[in-house]
Amino acid sequence: MVGEVMSQTSKLKVQIEHGEFKHTIEGEPEEVLKAISHYISEIYPTFEVASKLIYNPDYVALLNEVSNLVNLTSEGKPLLLRSDLSTDEAAGVILLAIQIANRLGKRYGDDAQIEEISATIGKAPKTVQNTLTEMCKAGIVERVGKGSYRLTLAGVREIQETIKTLKEGSENYGAAGSK
């Protein structure tokens, strides 16, 4: 009985938390110490390298980046601020704004119907449908229901790059126009 109580009290439980990663180690102190050492020497460096390779969008930063192209109403409805965007750029920006609104709790769902996108960007529904079909083939958007689409993670990355290019283009245009 004494040996049984002694072995139960000598168990150790350690929880390691790093970002969203959580790992619990439980056992004899020597085993736990070895597991922690293994984590620090082998798993943590691998995790650090992997986290540099994995694209995990910062939606608050993306909202800042996209704010010169689109705004959100208090209900999470996107409002396009520029009419000079191509259909794919405009649709991508709108779908990104919808995804951001969803992540920030301003909108239920991260997808949009063709009609909503069409009305928001001022293009014919058939034009929007054809554009979204091509964007699906490219892996930028995915169809999630009849006439309903959302950005893929690759699409978020692609639209983020498009926003940077548009911003650089408008800065260059502004600089050239002021000469």
C-alpha positions, 0 to 999 in steps of 0.5 A: 500500500505504501509503495502504491501511494508512493508511485502515484505521488511521484508521477509528474504532469507537464503541459507544453504550450507554444502558440496553438500547439499544446502537448501534455507529458505525464509519467515518472519524473525521469521519463517526463524530463526525457520527453521534455528534452526530446521536445526541445531538441527535436520537435520544437526546431521542426515545429519552428521550421514548419511554421515558417512554411505554413501560410496562416493568414493574419486576418486583422492585418489583411483587413488593413491591407484591403481597406483601400479597396473594400470596406465592411458594413456593420453587418459584414457586407462588403462595399467595393471602393474601386471600380477600375478592378478587373472582374477576378480582382474585384471578386477576389477582394470581395470574397477576401473581405467576406472571409475577414468579416466571418473571421472577425465575427461580423458575418455568418459564413465565409461564402457568397452567392454569385448575385451578391458578388455581382451586385457588389462589383457591378458586373453581370451575374454571367460574367461573375459566374464565368470568372469564378469558374476560372478561379475555381480551376486555378484553385483560388476559389471553391464552390461550396453550394449552388452558386455559392463560392469562397476563397481557398487558403491559396486564394487568400494568399493570391489575393493578398499578393494582388492587393500588394501589386494594386497598391504598388501600381496606384502608388507608382501612378500617383507618383507619376501623375504628380510630376 
